[in-house]
């Protein structure tokens, strides 16, 4: 049971840190930091949209991992 606690805690902390990073990389009303990876020209506009979609997917995966690990920790430490 101790190994399970350690594994779930590692997933919990890794997903929380990655979610913080991915949310901060999202673009707001300005350009955001995600526009740094796609370029600023008109030809890079499509690249920026691809980076933004991938960033959205990574954020969702990180959030789902965070929620699942939180629920597992609730049951483990009950």
Secondary structure, 3 states (H helix, E strand, C coil): CHHHHHHHHHHHHHHHHHHHHHHHHCCCCCCCCCHHHHCCCCCCHHHHHHHHHHHHHHHHHHHHHHHHHHHHHHHHCC
